[in-house]
Amino acid sequence: MADEISITVGGQVVNGNLKHVFQNVTRKFDQTTARAGAVCQDIGTTEETIPFGDGGPGYVIATNLDNTNFVRLRFSTGANAIRLLPEGGIAVFYLDSGVTLYGIANVAACKVKLDWFNA
């Protein structure tokens, strides 16, 4: 089979006279190992490892479920890479095998949902 994974990203900004549309872009990928999962983890104000279990994640969709605080995701200790804003801040990325993902909340613990699937 082919193209078992399909990711679509798009968006728009409308702020007064500023109007910008990022047209939907869809990319399809083959999945050689049928693995997928989801975890909802409390991320505290001290850096912590985000475990994915066996198989490693591959593609990750991270969503901040907190309405007040943001969460930083890191690929190495102390090196900020991604900020998940409050109220559903989202990021889509590919995490290479063997890379550890870390998280840290800015003021108070936040729930972060991570959906992942191998490619």
Helices and strands as residue ranges (DSSP letters): E 5-15, E 18-29, E 36-43, E 48-50, E 58-64, E 71-76, E 79-84, E 90-95, E 101-105, E 110-117
